[in-house]
Amino acid sequence: MEKTYDPQSIEQTLYQNWEAQGYFKPHGDTSKGNYSIMIPPPNVTGSLHMGHAFQDTIMDTLTRYQRMKGKNTLWQVGTDHAGIATQMLVERKLDAEEGQTRHDIGRDAFIDKIWDWKNESGGTITKQLRRLGASVDWDRERFTMDAGLSKAVQEVFVKLYEDDLIYRGKRLVNWDPKLHTAISDLEVENKEKQGSMWHLRYPLADDALTANGKDYLEIATTRPETMLGDSAVAVHPDDERYQSLIGKFIILPIVNRRIPIVADDYVDQEFGTGCVKITPAHDFNDYEVGKRHNLPMFNILTIDAAIRSVSEVVNTDGTSNSTIDGSLPERYAGLDRFAARKAVVAEFETLGLLVKIEPHGLKVPYGDRSGVVIEPLLTDQWYVAVEPMAKTAIEAVENGEIKFVPQQYENMYFSWMRDIQDWCISRQLWWGHRIPAWYDDSGKVYVGRDEAEVRAKHKLDDSVVLNQDNDVLDTWFSSALWTFSTLGWPDNLEDLKTFHPTDVLVTGFDIIFFWVARMIMMTMHFIKDEDGKPQVPFKTVYVTGLIRDEAGNKMSKSKGNVLDPLDMIDGIDLESLVSKRTGNMMQPKLTAKIEKSTRKEFAEGIEAHGTDALRFTLAAMASTGRDINWDMKRLDGYRSFCNKLWNASRYVLMNTESEDCGFGSNQDMELSLADRWITGLFNNTIKVFDDHMAAYRFDLAANTLYEFTWNQFCDWYLELTKPVLQSGTEAQMRGTRHTLITVLEAMQRLMHPIMPYITETIWQRVKPMLNPESNVESETIMLAAFPEFDAKQVDQQAMDDLEWIKQVIVAVRNIRAELNIAPSKPLKALLKNVNAQDKARVEANQTFFNTLANLESMTILADDETPPMSTTALIGDLELLIPMAGLVDVAAETARIDKLLEKLEKEVSRINGKLSNQGFVAKAPAAVIDKEKAKLADLERDMEKLTEQKTELAKLDG
C-alpha cells in the first residue's frame, strides 16, 4: 500500500470499475429476500447539493448493507423533468443564442429544443451521484418523461377520470403572473416584508347606521386594489356592534356595487374594527367564506395581474354568472396591480374615505422560480378528488403498514391528510405530460389515451375537429407514480412483483404531503396484491433533517453560505470558492459581503477530503429527523479517521505479508489475551452496528465504527500486538498475525456501507492472504458477505481481563500526565487490596504493563504494610500506588501550582465582583447568572484540588 492515503487516486477508478462490472445490479438470488429503494428523483436541471449528498449517503449505506446481507437489491435511479425549471432554462438559452421566444418557434419545435438540451446537458447530477459513490443500477435509469413513464402517467389520468376522481373546474389557485401558470404551495416562497395596512370606509346602504350612529363600516386591508372585486363585508356573528347590520348592505366605493354584510366565524372581532372585506376570487380564506355564503366571485385580474375592463363573475360552483354586472371603472382597465393599488388609495383619499395608513409587517408570497409576487386567481384547472384515496392512505399509516422514522412525522402526515383539499394537477406550460383530453368546437371534453381512442370510443368521425388540451400535468403527478411506474407498470409486472413494495423512502419533511402522501394514495389506488388488497409504495419513511451552516442558518445562494459537497471531496482554492459564491450576484453590496465572509471563513479555500470522509461525516451527524449544523472540523476529523485506518492497515500488512498467518497451517497457533479480546469486541461491535442500522440510527452506527476502529483496534490492539510480534513464540506470533489479518479484513466489510472506497482498496490487499475457505472469494467487497455476530467468538473472561488491564495502564498514564512525568521514565507500582483474580491478571500480563505503561515492577503489598508517600488510583477495590520520591522536582512543581493558583484567584475575584454587583444581577438573564455561578464553582474546585496537591508535595519534601 502507498504510504499516504490519497482518495483522489483511488475513488473514480474504483467507481468506473464497479459500474462496468455490473456490481450495482440486482443479482437475482431471492433466497435471502429482496430489498429496494427508490431515489427521490432530482430535477434534471439540478446539481448535487448538501441535501442530496446527505440523503444519497443514507440510501447508499442501506443499499450496500442489504446487498452484502445477500439480498437481491435494487436502488432505482432516475430524474424528474422539472417542468417550470427546465422550461425556463431552455427559454433563456433560446433567447441568448437565437434571440427568440418559445412562441416564435412554436410548441413542437420548443419541445424538441428541450429534448436536445436534456440529451446534451441534462446528466450533470447523475455524473455527480457517481462521485458520491452511489451504487444505483444505472442500466435501469428512468426519466419522468421517458416513454414508459409517460404511458403510466397517461394510464393513471384516464383511469382516474373514468373513476370520477379527475375533473375540470374553475377554482382559486396560486398564479404566477410572469410564468402564466398555476403553481403549487411548495413553489411559493413566503418572504417577510414591511408593508402597509390601509383603513378604508365603506358607506352603508339604505340609510343604515351602526350601533354608534356611523353611516359606514371601517375595514383594513393590505391589498386595497382587490376591493374592486369585493363580494361582501363580514362581521363576527356574536359581535354586538354589528348585530343590526347583518343581512344589510354597503355601497362598494369606486365600483358602486351593493354588497351584503354577512356573519362568519372567520372574523376575529378583537382585531381592528371587526369588519373584514371578502374578496373570494383573490384570497384563499375569503374563497372559503364566499362558498359558505354562496357569494358571487369577481375576478378582476388578467393572467398578467393587470386590472380587467370587466370582471369575470363566477358562481361558487365555478360556473359563469351572466346576470350580475361585472363592470369596472374604465380608468382602471389595463393597470398593473401595483399601479392600481396606488390609484385606488388615491381615489379613496379624494372621496374622503381613506381613514389612515399604518406600517404593517406581513408575509408576501413569491414564486420561487419567477421571483414575482404570486396572486390567488380563479382559473380553469384539472383536479384530482383525493378524499376517497386519502382514507385508504391514512389507514395504511394508522395500522402500521407504513412507519415513519421518527414517528412524530406521522402527526404531520395525519394533519394534512385529514384536512385534504382537491389537488390541482394542471400547469400552463409546454414542457411536461400533456393532458390527454380533447375538446370539440362546442367545448365538450373527451378523455382518452390518444385521439384515435377518443374518436373510436365516442364514435367521432373526421368531421368533428378535436383539439388537445394545451396544459400539462404538475410534475408531482408523475412522481406520485414513481415506485411502480419505474418498475414497468402497466406493461411488464415482473419487477413489480419482485421489488414492490419498496422497503424505505428517504426524504425531507417538507414534501411529506406534496410527494410522500400522494405516492401512498396513488399506489394504493392502482397497485393491489394477489388478494386484491391495496399495496403500499414503501414500508418505512425515513425523514431527514435539513443541513444548515455552522451558525444554524439555512443554506442559500443569496446568503452565500452554500457548501458544494464536491468541493469538500475534491477541494477548491479560495479564489475559485469566492467566484462560485458571488458569480451570479447582481447586488454589489451583497457580493462584497459574501466575499468578505467567505475569505474570513476559508482562509485557504477547502482542502480535499475525499468521498469517504464526507460520507462518514454525514452518517455520523444523521441523528433522527433533526436539522444538522454543518461542522468543517468534524469533516477534518473524519479525514484523519481515514488516515488512521489506512496507516493501521499498513502496519498489519507489514507484519503479515509473506509471513505465516495460520491459514491452512498444521502448526500450532496460540491466541494471546489481546487476540481473544479484540475478536470478542469485534463480534459485539457487529451486533451493535446491526441494531443501529435496524433502528435507522446512522449516527450511532457510524460512532460504533469509529469507537472500535480508532480507540480499540488502532490505539489499543495494535499496541498490544507489538510485544508478541517482537518477542513471542512462533505459535503466539502466528496467532496474533492470524487475528490481525482476519479482524482487519472483516472490519473492511463492516465499514464498507458507509465508506466504500477506502474499504474496497484495503480489502483487495488483504483478501489474498486469507484462507480460501473463508467465504470471501468475491471479486469485490461490495458482494462479499457482511460480517455476522458469532457468540462463540466472544470470550467474556478474556474481554473482562483485558479491560481491567487497560484500566491499570490508563491509570498509570493519567498519573504521569498529572505529575508531568515523562513517558520514557520507568515507574515502580505498588498494589494494595489485591484479590486472587487481580493477582492472576498481574502475574499473567507483566509484558503488557512493562511495555504499555513502562512499569519496571509491580509489587503486591501485604495488608499491614505501610506504603511510602505515593499518588494513588483506584481500579475497583484495588489501589494502584506510584511512589513519588525521586519523580518530582518539588520546588518547581510547587512554583507551577502557585502560579496557577494566583491566576485562578484573580478569576474567582472577578466573578465574585460580578455576582455581588446588584446592577448586573438585576439586569442579566437567569441563564447568564447561572453560567457565572457554575464557572465559579468549577474554579473553586480546581483551586481546592491544586491546594491538595501542594500539601502532598510539602509532605514529600519533608
SULVENCOR-V211758 format. One record per backbone hydrogen bond with DSSP energy under -1.0 kcal/mol. CO is the residue of the C=O (numbers start at 0). NH is the residue of the N-H. Records with the same first field share a line. If there is no record, write none. Layout:
CO: NH, NH
This chain:
5: 8
6: 9, 10
9: 13
10: 14
11: 15
12: 16
13: 17
14: 18
15: 19
16: 20
17: 22
18: 21
21: 24
29: 32
32: 71
34: 73
35: 502
36: 75
41: 79
42: 45
48: 52
49: 53
50: 54
51: 55
52: 56
53: 57
54: 58
55: 59
56: 60
57: 61
58: 62
59: 63
60: 64
61: 65
62: 66
63: 67
64: 68
65: 70
66: 69
67: 785
70: 72
71: 34
73: 36
74: 136
75: 38
76: 141
78: 143
79: 43
81: 85
82: 86
83: 87
84: 88
85: 89
86: 90
87: 91
88: 92
89: 93
90: 94
91: 95
92: 96
93: 97, 99
94: 98
100: 104
101: 105
105: 109
106: 110
107: 111
108: 112
109: 113
110: 114
111: 115
112: 116
113: 117
114: 118
115: 119
116: 120
117: 121
122: 126
123: 127
124: 128
125: 129
126: 130
127: 131
128: 133
129: 132
133: 135
135: 137
136: 139
137: 140
141: 78
142: 145
145: 149
146: 150
147: 151
148: 152
149: 153
150: 154
151: 155
152: 156
153: 157
154: 158
155: 159
156: 160
157: 161
158: 162
159: 164
160: 163
164: 384
166: 382
168: 380
170: 378
172: 376
173: 182
174: 374
175: 179
180: 175
183: 186
184: 187
186: 367
188: 365
190: 363
192: 361
194: 359
196: 357
197: 220
198: 354
199: 218
201: 216
202: 250
204: 207
209: 212
213: 209
214: 203
216: 201
218: 199
220: 197
222: 225
223: 226
224: 227
225: 228
226: 229
231: 277
232: 261
233: 275
234: 263
235: 238
238: 241
240: 210
241: 244
244: 247
247: 260
248: 204
249: 258
251: 255
252: 254
256: 251
258: 249
259: 232
260: 246
261: 234
263: 266
267: 270
270: 273
275: 233
277: 230, 231
278: 281
282: 286
283: 287
284: 288
285: 289
286: 290
287: 291
288: 292
289: 294
296: 313
298: 311
299: 307
301: 304
304: 336
305: 301
306: 333
308: 327
311: 298
312: 320
313: 296
314: 317
318: 314
325: 310
328: 331
331: 334
334: 306
335: 339
336: 340
337: 341
338: 342
339: 343
340: 344
341: 345
342: 346
343: 347
344: 348
345: 349
346: 350
347: 352
348: 351
352: 200
355: 198
357: 196
359: 194
361: 192
363: 190
364: 373
365: 188
366: 370
371: 366
374: 174
376: 172
378: 170
380: 168
381: 424
382: 166
383: 385, 422
385: 389
386: 390
388: 392
389: 393
390: 394
391: 395
393: 397
394: 398
395: 400, 401
396: 399
402: 540
404: 542
405: 408
406: 409
407: 410
408: 412
409: 413
410: 414
411: 415
412: 416
413: 417
415: 418
422: 383
424: 473
426: 428, 471
432: 472
434: 436
435: 447
436: 468
437: 445
438: 466
439: 442
443: 439
445: 437
449: 453
450: 454
451: 455
452: 456
453: 457
454: 459
460: 463
466: 438
470: 434
471: 426
473: 476
474: 478
475: 479
477: 480
478: 481
480: 483, 484
481: 485
483: 488
484: 487
487: 490, 491
492: 496
493: 497
494: 498
495: 499
501: 538
502: 539
504: 541
506: 543
507: 510
508: 511
510: 514, 515
511: 516
514: 518
515: 519
516: 520
517: 521
518: 522
519: 523
520: 524
521: 525
522: 526
526: 534
528: 531
532: 528
536: 501
538: 402
539: 504
540: 404
541: 506
545: 627
547: 629
548: 551
552: 548
555: 560
563: 566, 567
564: 568
565: 569
566: 570
567: 608
568: 609
571: 605
572: 576
573: 577
574: 578
575: 579
576: 580
577: 581
578: 582
581: 584
586: 590
587: 591
588: 592
589: 593
590: 594
591: 595
592: 596
593: 597
594: 598
595: 599
596: 600
597: 601
601: 604
605: 571
609: 613
610: 614
611: 615
612: 616
613: 617
614: 618
615: 619
616: 620
618: 621
620: 622
622: 625
627: 547
630: 634
631: 635
632: 636
633: 637
634: 638
635: 639
636: 640
637: 641
638: 642
639: 643
640: 644
641: 645
642: 646
643: 647
644: 648
645: 649
646: 650
647: 651
648: 652
649: 653
650: 654
652: 656
655: 658
671: 675
672: 676
673: 677
674: 678
675: 679
676: 680
677: 681
678: 682
679: 683
680: 684
681: 685
682: 686
683: 687
684: 688
685: 689
686: 690
687: 691
688: 692
689: 693
690: 694
691: 696
692: 695
695: 697
696: 700
697: 701
698: 702
699: 703
700: 704
701: 705
702: 706
703: 707
704: 708
705: 709
706: 711
707: 712
708: 713
709: 714
711: 716
712: 717
715: 719
716: 720
720: 724
721: 725
722: 726
723: 727
728: 732
729: 733
730: 669, 734
731: 735
732: 736
733: 737
734: 738
735: 739
736: 740
737: 741
738: 742
739: 743
740: 744
741: 745
742: 746
743: 747
744: 748
745: 749
746: 750
747: 751
750: 753, 754
754: 758
755: 759
756: 760
757: 761
758: 762
759: 763
761: 765
762: 766
765: 768
766: 769
770: 773
779: 782
780: 783
789: 792
790: 793
793: 795
794: 798
795: 799
796: 800
797: 801
798: 802
799: 803
800: 804
801: 805
802: 806
803: 807
804: 808
805: 809
806: 810
807: 811
808: 812
809: 813
810: 814
811: 815
812: 816
813: 817
814: 818
815: 820
821: 824
826: 855
828: 858
829: 880
830: 860
831: 878
834: 838
835: 839
836: 840
837: 841
838: 842
839: 843
844: 848
845: 849
846: 850
847: 851
848: 852, 854
853: 826
856: 828
858: 830
861: 864
868: 883
870: 881
872: 879
874: 877
877: 874
878: 831
879: 872
880: 829
881: 870
883: 886
887: 889
888: 892
889: 893
890: 894
891: 895
892: 896
893: 897
894: 898
895: 899
896: 900
897: 901
898: 902
899: 903
900: 904
901: 905
902: 906
903: 907
904: 908
905: 909
906: 910
907: 911
908: 912
909: 913
910: 914
911: 915
916: 920
917: 921
918: 922
919: 923
924: 928
925: 929
926: 930
927: 931
928: 932
929: 933
930: 934
931: 935
932: 936
933: 937
934: 938
935: 939
936: 940
937: 941
938: 942
939: 943
940: 944
941: 945
942: 946
943: 947
944: 948
945: 949
946: 950
947: 951
948: 952
949: 953
950: 954
951: 955
952: 956
953: 957
